Amino acid sequence: MPPRRPATAANPPAGDLFGPTPGMPPGQPPATAGEDGPPPEPGAPRPLADRLRPARLEEVVGQEHLLGPQGSISRMLERGALASLILWGPPGVGKTTIARLLAEAAGLRFAALSAVFSGVADLKRAFDEARARRSGGQGTLLFVDEIHRFNRAQQDGFLPVVEDGTVTLVGATTENPSFALNGAILSRCQVMVLRRLDDAALERLLARAEDVSARPLPLDEAARGVLRAMADGDGRYLLNMAEQLLALPEGAAPLDPAGLAALLAKRAALYDKDREEHYNLISALHKSLRGSDADAALYWFSRMLEGGEDPRYIARRLTRFAAEDVGLADPTALPAAIAAWETYERLGSPEGELALAQLVVHLGTAPKSNAVYAAYKAARRAARETGSLMPPAHILNAPTKLMKSLGYGDGYAYDHDEAEGFSGQNYFPDGMDRAQFYRPAGRGMEARILERLEHWARLREERAREEAAAPPARRTRRGGPA
């Protein structure tokens, strides 16, 4: 077989894994800037994750908030006005696939760069090729993987071509765009947050893997759930594990969770702090703490340290756990987490790791409550549903005569002057019933908090009844709807 010539503008690759370039007339050569390079040899093996790559946006799982009938990106495509985007999300949720399919759906030429391997010359070449296509009436979707790895000056290089429409930029990042990208780029792009794949989305991927392989995964129902949990929201990692399982001889007895763990332990690296195993072990640490198993938590903590994990990352996750899973059941947990984190920053390794180990034991043995976390989510949901209701007038400040004449501050009761330091007034917006978001678990310190809340609820009801019975002129808007 003669040697393959490198792909150039004069000698383009015959095609790529995803077929003809979207939006191009028949016979038009595919784009070359930073794309997939030479196609695989006929019959060459392809990983399962690649064989299952969606061919249409409707096939992408787990991102219905963007790609569903009412999704943000779907509405853009319906209007025929695809904006430049930043796709922000964890690994293995479909950022690259979505970019390719967007080019096809919008009738744009797909070109790709990776910020890991590209420099200024690559950017200039991609921009020049996009200008040439534009002069011929063809638009370009420029996909930039790991866009956060470009420095500030390189990021500024995108501004003119995005501004004048030479390219529709789609950048992919796992880092928070607020910190990783220039404000100038963010002002010209819409940030789309991709979610880690939930259990239902992961199960759909497993079903597709079984369909394309024409055989079921050799797992019992419990092991199947464990496999999804091990993926930790990463579809690519899930399919890579499924591929290992589908390579087992047919007819073997289904694996249980222990058999699955033993098999993957033999085939997977012990720990990789930059890839999937990283997420598996932090999940194990988090769930051991939630289950109040300090010994198991110390084991997973030690596994991560032995694997070379940055202790600062562990400190950050432990601090989140203190707020989410311990909460006000032990109000000392969050200050303890910050103290352990600061101790590590001052001492470094290995001395500072002892402070983190102490924190692991503190969190593992603390009473648990996610009541604040649940209340926060419920309050956010209510805020979205109620829109822009104004606060009741009696709790608004009235620094001007006009505002006073409009009733701002009228009838406000200063709680410190009331019996028991409690007025029982209504602080929810007019038109919204009183809601109870925070429901203490009754464990640890939350038992005392629960007593106070119940006492205030009784006072609120009593004073609401008194208010309802008072003449209209004396009413001060206490209580509100129950």
C-alpha positions as CSV (number, residue, x, y, z in Angstrom):
1,M,0.0,0.0,0.0
2,P,1.5,3.4,-1.0
3,P,2.3,5.8,1.9
4,R,-0.5,8.1,2.7
5,R,0.2,11.8,1.9
6,P,-0.4,14.2,4.7
7,A,-3.7,16.0,4.5
8,T,-3.5,19.6,3.2
9,A,-5.8,22.1,1.6
10,A,-4.7,20.6,-1.8
11,N,-4.8,17.0,-0.6
12,P,-7.6,16.8,2.0
13,P,-8.3,13.5,3.9
14,A,-10.9,11.3,2.2
15,G,-13.3,11.6,5.0
16,D,-13.4,11.2,8.8
17,L,-15.1,9.1,11.3
18,F,-18.2,11.3,11.2
19,G,-18.8,11.2,7.5
20,P,-18.9,14.1,5.1
21,T,-18.5,17.5,6.6
22,P,-21.9,19.0,7.5
23,G,-23.3,21.7,5.2
24,M,-20.9,21.1,2.3
25,P,-22.0,20.5,-1.3
26,P,-21.4,17.0,-2.6
27,G,-17.7,16.5,-3.5
28,Q,-16.5,19.4,-1.4
29,P,-13.4,18.3,0.6
30,P,-13.8,18.2,4.4
31,A,-12.2,20.7,6.7
32,T,-8.6,20.1,7.7
33,A,-7.8,22.5,10.5
34,G,-7.0,20.4,13.5
35,E,-9.6,17.7,12.7
36,D,-9.3,14.0,13.0
37,G,-6.5,13.5,10.5
38,P,-6.3,10.4,8.3
39,P,-9.3,8.1,8.5
40,P,-9.0,4.6,10.1
41,E,-8.0,1.8,7.8
42,P,-11.1,-0.2,6.6
43,G,-12.0,-2.8,9.2
44,A,-9.8,-1.2,11.9
45,P,-11.3,-1.7,15.4
46,R,-13.0,1.2,17.0
47,P,-13.7,1.7,20.7
48,L,-17.3,1.1,21.8
49,A,-17.6,4.8,22.9
50,D,-16.7,5.8,19.4
51,R,-19.1,3.4,17.7
52,L,-21.9,4.7,19.9
53,R,-21.2,8.4,19.2
54,P,-24.6,10.0,18.5
55,A,-25.4,10.9,14.8
56,R,-28.1,13.4,15.7
57,L,-28.5,15.9,18.5
58,E,-31.7,14.0,19.6
59,E,-29.5,11.0,20.4
60,V,-27.3,12.9,23.0
61,V,-28.3,11.7,26.5
62,G,-28.4,13.6,29.7
63,Q,-28.5,17.2,28.3
64,E,-32.2,17.6,27.7
65,H,-32.1,21.1,29.3
66,L,-30.0,22.2,26.3
67,L,-31.1,19.8,23.5
68,G,-34.6,18.9,24.5
69,P,-37.7,20.4,22.8
70,Q,-37.5,23.5,25.1
71,G,-33.7,23.4,25.5
72,S,-31.6,26.6,25.1
73,I,-29.6,25.3,22.1
74,S,-32.7,23.8,20.5
75,R,-34.4,27.2,20.5
76,M,-31.4,28.8,18.9
77,L,-31.4,26.2,16.1
78,E,-35.2,26.7,15.6
79,R,-34.6,30.5,15.2
80,G,-31.7,29.8,12.8
81,A,-29.4,31.9,14.9
82,L,-26.7,29.7,16.5
83,A,-24.6,31.9,18.8
84,S,-21.0,31.4,19.9
85,L,-21.0,29.1,22.9
86,I,-18.9,27.9,25.7
87,L,-19.8,24.3,26.7
88,W,-18.8,23.9,30.4
89,G,-19.1,20.5,32.0
90,P,-17.3,17.5,33.4
91,P,-15.5,14.9,31.3
92,G,-17.5,12.4,29.3
93,V,-20.8,14.2,28.9
94,G,-20.7,14.9,25.2
95,K,-19.1,18.4,24.6
96,T,-17.2,17.4,21.5
97,T,-20.0,15.4,20.0
98,I,-22.5,18.2,20.6
99,A,-20.1,20.7,18.8
100,R,-19.9,18.4,15.7
101,L,-23.6,17.9,15.6
102,L,-24.3,21.6,16.0
103,A,-22.2,22.3,12.9
104,E,-24.3,19.8,10.9
105,A,-27.6,21.1,12.3
106,A,-26.6,24.7,11.5
107,G,-25.2,24.0,8.0
108,L,-21.7,25.1,9.1
109,R,-18.3,23.7,8.2
110,F,-16.8,22.0,11.2
111,A,-13.2,22.8,12.1
112,A,-11.5,21.9,15.4
113,L,-8.5,22.9,17.4
114,S,-7.2,21.6,20.8
115,A,-5.7,24.3,23.0
116,V,-3.3,21.6,24.3
117,F,-1.6,21.2,21.0
118,S,-2.3,24.5,19.1
119,G,-0.5,27.8,19.1
120,V,-0.8,31.2,17.5
121,A,0.1,29.8,14.0
122,D,-2.6,27.3,14.2
123,L,-5.2,29.9,15.2
124,K,-4.1,32.2,12.3
125,R,-4.4,29.3,9.9
126,A,-7.8,28.3,11.1
127,F,-9.0,32.0,10.9
128,D,-7.6,32.4,7.4
129,E,-9.4,29.2,6.2
130,A,-12.6,30.4,7.8
131,R,-12.3,33.7,6.0
132,A,-11.8,31.9,2.7
133,R,-14.9,29.7,3.2
134,R,-16.9,32.8,4.2
135,S,-16.0,34.5,0.9
136,G,-17.4,31.5,-0.8
137,G,-20.6,31.6,1.2
138,Q,-19.8,28.9,3.7
139,G,-19.8,29.5,7.4
140,T,-17.5,27.9,9.9
141,L,-18.1,26.4,13.4
142,L,-14.7,26.5,15.1
143,F,-14.6,24.0,18.0
144,V,-11.8,24.6,20.5
145,D,-11.3,21.8,23.0
146,E,-9.8,22.7,26.4
147,I,-10.2,26.4,25.5
148,H,-9.3,27.4,29.1
149,R,-5.7,26.3,28.3
150,F,-5.1,29.2,25.9
151,N,-3.5,32.2,27.7
152,R,-5.2,35.6,27.9
153,A,-3.5,36.9,24.8
154,Q,-4.4,33.8,22.7
155,Q,-8.0,34.1,23.9
156,D,-8.1,37.7,22.8
157,G,-7.2,36.5,19.3
158,F,-10.7,35.1,18.9
159,L,-12.5,38.4,19.5
160,P,-12.3,39.9,16.0
161,V,-13.4,36.7,14.2
162,V,-16.2,36.1,16.6
163,E,-17.2,39.7,16.5
164,D,-17.4,39.9,12.7
165,G,-19.0,36.5,12.3
166,T,-16.0,34.8,10.5
167,V,-16.5,31.9,12.9
168,T,-19.1,30.6,15.2
169,L,-16.9,29.7,18.2
170,V,-17.8,26.7,20.3
171,G,-15.3,26.2,23.2
172,A,-15.3,23.3,25.5
173,T,-13.9,23.4,29.1
174,T,-14.1,21.5,32.3
175,E,-13.0,24.7,34.2
176,N,-15.3,27.4,35.6
177,P,-15.4,29.9,32.7
178,S,-15.7,32.8,35.2
179,F,-12.2,32.2,36.3
180,A,-10.6,30.5,33.2
181,L,-11.8,32.7,30.4
182,N,-11.4,36.4,29.5
183,G,-14.4,38.5,30.3
184,A,-14.3,39.8,26.6
185,I,-14.9,36.2,25.3
186,L,-17.6,35.6,27.9
187,S,-19.4,38.8,26.7
188,R,-19.5,37.4,23.2
189,C,-20.4,33.8,24.0
190,Q,-23.2,32.1,25.8
191,V,-22.1,29.7,28.5
192,M,-24.0,26.4,28.4
193,V,-23.6,24.2,31.4
194,L,-23.5,20.5,30.6
195,R,-24.6,18.2,33.4
196,R,-22.9,15.0,34.6
197,L,-24.9,12.1,33.3
198,D,-27.6,10.9,35.8
199,D,-28.5,7.3,36.4
200,A,-31.2,7.2,33.8
201,A,-28.9,8.6,31.1
202,L,-26.1,6.1,32.0
203,E,-28.6,3.3,31.8
204,R,-29.6,4.4,28.3
205,L,-26.0,4.2,27.3
206,L,-25.7,0.7,28.6
207,A,-28.8,-0.3,26.7
208,R,-27.3,1.1,23.5
209,A,-24.0,-0.8,24.2
210,E,-26.0,-4.0,24.5
211,D,-27.9,-3.3,21.3
212,V,-24.8,-2.7,19.2
213,S,-23.0,-5.7,20.7
214,A,-26.1,-8.0,20.3
215,R,-25.6,-9.4,23.8
216,P,-26.4,-8.4,27.4
217,L,-23.8,-7.2,29.8
218,P,-22.8,-10.1,32.1
219,L,-24.0,-8.4,35.3
220,D,-26.8,-9.0,37.7
221,E,-29.0,-6.1,38.6
222,A,-27.0,-5.0,41.6
223,A,-23.7,-5.0,39.8
224,R,-25.3,-3.1,36.9
225,G,-26.2,-0.3,39.4
226,V,-22.6,-0.4,40.8
227,L,-21.2,-0.1,37.3
228,R,-23.3,3.1,36.8
229,A,-22.2,4.5,40.1
230,M,-18.5,3.8,39.3
231,A,-18.9,6.0,36.1
232,D,-19.7,9.0,38.3
233,G,-21.6,10.7,35.5
234,D,-18.9,10.1,32.8
235,G,-20.5,8.4,29.8
236,R,-17.2,7.7,28.1
237,Y,-15.8,5.9,31.2
238,L,-19.0,3.9,31.5
239,L,-18.7,2.7,27.9
240,N,-15.1,1.8,28.4
241,M,-15.9,-0.3,31.3
242,A,-18.8,-1.9,29.4
243,E,-16.5,-2.7,26.6
244,Q,-14.2,-4.7,29.0
245,L,-17.3,-6.6,30.2
246,L,-18.5,-7.4,26.7
247,A,-15.1,-8.8,25.9
248,L,-15.7,-11.6,28.4
249,P,-16.7,-15.0,27.0
250,E,-20.4,-15.4,26.3
251,G,-22.3,-17.8,28.5
252,A,-20.5,-16.9,31.7
253,A,-22.5,-16.4,34.9
254,P,-23.5,-12.8,35.5
255,L,-21.1,-11.0,37.8
256,D,-22.3,-9.7,41.2
257,P,-20.9,-6.4,42.7
258,A,-17.9,-8.2,44.2
259,G,-17.1,-10.0,41.0
260,L,-17.4,-6.7,39.1
261,A,-15.1,-4.9,41.5
262,A,-12.5,-7.7,41.3
263,L,-12.6,-7.7,37.5
264,L,-12.2,-4.0,37.0
265,A,-9.6,-3.8,39.8
266,K,-7.5,-6.2,37.7
267,R,-7.9,-4.2,34.5
268,A,-8.0,-0.6,35.6
269,A,-5.2,1.5,37.0
270,L,-5.1,1.9,40.8
271,Y,-5.6,5.6,40.6
272,D,-5.3,8.3,38.1
273,K,-5.6,11.7,39.6
274,D,-6.3,13.3,36.2
275,R,-9.0,10.9,34.9
276,E,-11.9,8.7,35.9
277,E,-10.5,6.8,38.9
278,H,-10.1,10.2,40.6
279,Y,-13.9,10.6,40.6
280,N,-14.5,7.1,41.7
281,L,-12.4,7.4,44.8
282,I,-13.7,10.8,45.8
283,S,-17.2,9.4,45.5
284,A,-16.2,6.5,47.8
285,L,-14.8,8.9,50.3
286,H,-17.9,11.2,50.2
287,K,-20.3,8.3,50.6
288,S,-18.4,6.7,53.4
289,L,-18.5,9.9,55.3
290,R,-22.3,10.2,54.6
291,G,-22.7,6.7,56.0
292,S,-20.8,7.7,59.2
293,D,-18.1,5.1,58.5
294,A,-15.0,7.0,59.6
295,D,-12.8,3.9,59.1
296,A,-13.8,3.4,55.5
297,A,-13.5,7.2,54.9
298,L,-9.9,7.2,56.2
299,Y,-9.1,4.3,53.9
300,W,-10.4,6.1,50.8
301,F,-8.7,9.3,51.9
302,S,-5.4,7.4,52.2
303,R,-5.9,5.7,48.8
304,M,-6.2,9.1,47.2
305,L,-3.1,10.4,49.0
306,E,-1.1,7.3,48.0
307,G,-2.2,7.8,44.4
308,G,-0.8,11.3,44.4
309,E,-4.0,13.3,44.7
310,D,-3.6,17.0,45.6
311,P,-4.6,17.3,49.3
312,R,-6.1,20.7,48.5
313,Y,-8.7,19.1,46.3
314,I,-9.6,16.7,49.1
315,A,-9.8,19.7,51.5
316,R,-12.2,21.4,49.1
317,R,-14.5,18.3,48.9
318,L,-14.4,17.8,52.6
319,T,-15.5,21.4,53.2
320,R,-18.4,20.9,50.8
321,F,-19.4,17.8,52.7
322,A,-19.4,19.7,56.0
323,A,-21.9,22.1,54.5
324,E,-24.0,19.7,52.6
325,D,-24.1,16.5,54.7
326,V,-23.4,17.6,58.3
327,G,-24.8,21.1,58.2
328,L,-26.3,22.5,61.3
329,A,-26.5,19.1,63.0
330,D,-22.9,20.0,64.0
331,P,-22.2,23.7,63.4
332,T,-18.6,23.2,64.3
333,A,-18.0,21.0,61.2
334,L,-17.7,23.8,58.7
335,P,-15.3,25.9,60.8
336,A,-13.3,22.7,61.4
337,A,-13.1,22.1,57.7
338,I,-11.8,25.6,57.0
339,A,-9.3,25.2,59.9
340,A,-8.0,21.9,58.5
341,W,-7.7,23.4,55.0
342,E,-5.8,26.4,56.3
343,T,-3.6,24.1,58.5
344,Y,-2.6,22.2,55.4
345,E,-1.8,25.4,53.5
346,R,0.5,26.5,56.3
347,L,2.2,23.1,56.9
348,G,2.1,21.4,53.6
349,S,2.8,17.7,53.2
350,P,3.1,15.4,55.0
351,E,2.5,17.3,58.3
352,G,-0.6,19.1,57.1
353,E,-2.2,15.8,56.0
354,L,-2.8,14.9,59.6
355,A,-5.2,17.9,60.0
356,L,-7.1,16.6,57.0
357,A,-7.2,13.1,58.5
358,Q,-8.6,14.6,61.7
359,L,-11.2,16.4,59.7
360,V,-12.2,13.1,58.0
361,V,-12.8,11.5,61.4
362,H,-14.7,14.6,62.7
363,L,-17.0,14.5,59.7
364,G,-17.4,10.7,59.8
365,T,-18.4,10.7,63.4
366,A,-20.6,13.9,63.4
367,P,-24.4,13.8,63.4
368,K,-25.6,14.2,59.8
369,S,-28.2,16.5,58.3
370,N,-28.7,17.7,54.8
371,A,-31.7,19.9,55.9
372,V,-29.9,23.1,54.9
373,Y,-28.9,21.7,51.6
374,A,-32.5,20.5,50.9
375,A,-33.8,23.9,52.0
376,Y,-31.5,25.7,49.7
377,K,-32.6,23.6,46.7
378,A,-36.2,24.1,47.6
379,A,-35.8,27.9,48.0
380,R,-34.0,28.1,44.7
381,R,-36.8,26.2,43.0
382,A,-39.4,28.5,44.6
383,A,-37.4,31.6,43.5
384,R,-37.5,30.4,39.9
385,E,-41.2,29.6,40.0
386,T,-42.3,32.9,41.7
387,G,-40.3,35.2,39.4
388,S,-40.0,38.8,40.4
389,L,-42.5,39.2,43.3
390,M,-41.7,42.3,45.3
391,P,-41.0,42.2,49.1
392,P,-44.0,43.3,51.1
393,A,-44.0,47.1,51.6
394,H,-43.8,47.0,55.4
395,I,-40.2,45.5,55.2
396,L,-38.9,48.0,52.6
397,N,-36.8,51.0,53.7
398,A,-38.3,54.4,53.1
399,P,-35.4,56.9,52.8
400,T,-37.5,59.5,50.8
401,K,-40.8,61.2,51.2
402,L,-42.1,59.6,48.0
403,M,-41.3,56.1,49.2
404,K,-43.0,56.8,52.6
405,S,-46.1,58.1,50.7
406,L,-46.2,54.9,48.8
407,G,-46.4,52.9,52.1
408,Y,-42.8,51.7,52.3
409,G,-42.0,50.7,55.8
410,D,-45.6,51.3,57.0
411,G,-46.6,48.9,59.8
412,Y,-43.1,47.4,60.3
413,A,-42.7,45.9,63.8
414,Y,-39.1,46.1,65.2
415,D,-38.6,42.6,66.6
416,H,-36.3,43.7,69.4
417,D,-39.1,45.8,70.9
418,E,-41.6,42.9,70.7
419,A,-42.4,40.3,73.4
420,E,-39.8,37.5,73.2
421,G,-38.0,39.5,70.5
422,F,-40.3,38.1,67.9
423,S,-42.9,40.0,65.9
424,G,-44.3,37.2,63.8
425,Q,-44.7,39.5,60.8
426,N,-45.0,38.2,57.3
427,Y,-41.7,38.5,55.3
428,F,-42.7,36.6,52.2
429,P,-43.9,38.5,49.0
430,D,-47.5,39.5,48.7
431,G,-49.2,36.8,46.6
432,M,-47.0,34.0,47.9
433,D,-48.1,31.6,50.6
434,R,-45.7,31.1,53.5
435,A,-43.3,28.2,52.7
436,Q,-41.2,26.1,55.0
437,F,-38.0,25.2,53.2
438,Y,-35.8,24.4,56.2
439,R,-37.0,21.3,58.1
440,P,-34.4,20.3,60.7
441,A,-33.5,16.7,61.0
442,G,-33.7,16.7,64.7
443,R,-30.2,15.3,65.1
444,G,-27.4,16.9,67.0
445,M,-27.7,20.7,67.4
446,E,-30.7,20.7,65.0
447,A,-32.8,19.2,67.7
448,R,-32.5,22.5,69.6
449,I,-33.0,24.5,66.4
450,L,-36.2,22.5,65.8
451,E,-37.5,23.4,69.2
452,R,-37.0,27.1,68.5
453,L,-38.7,26.9,65.1
454,E,-41.7,25.1,66.6
455,H,-41.9,27.7,69.3
456,W,-41.8,30.6,66.8
457,A,-44.4,28.9,64.6
458,R,-46.8,28.7,67.6
459,L,-46.2,32.4,68.3
460,R,-46.7,33.3,64.7
461,E,-50.1,31.5,64.6
462,E,-51.2,33.2,67.9
463,R,-50.3,36.6,66.7
464,A,-51.8,36.1,63.3
465,R,-55.1,35.2,65.1
466,E,-54.8,38.4,67.2
467,E,-54.1,40.4,64.1
468,A,-57.1,39.0,62.3
469,A,-59.3,40.0,65.3
470,A,-57.9,43.5,65.6
471,P,-59.6,46.5,64.1
472,P,-58.3,47.3,60.6
473,A,-56.6,50.5,61.8
474,R,-54.4,48.6,64.3
475,R,-53.3,45.8,61.9
476,T,-49.6,45.7,61.4
477,R,-49.4,42.8,58.8
478,R,-48.1,40.2,61.3
479,G,-48.3,36.5,60.5
480,G,-49.3,36.2,56.9
481,P,-50.7,33.0,55.3
482,A,-49.9,29.9,57.2
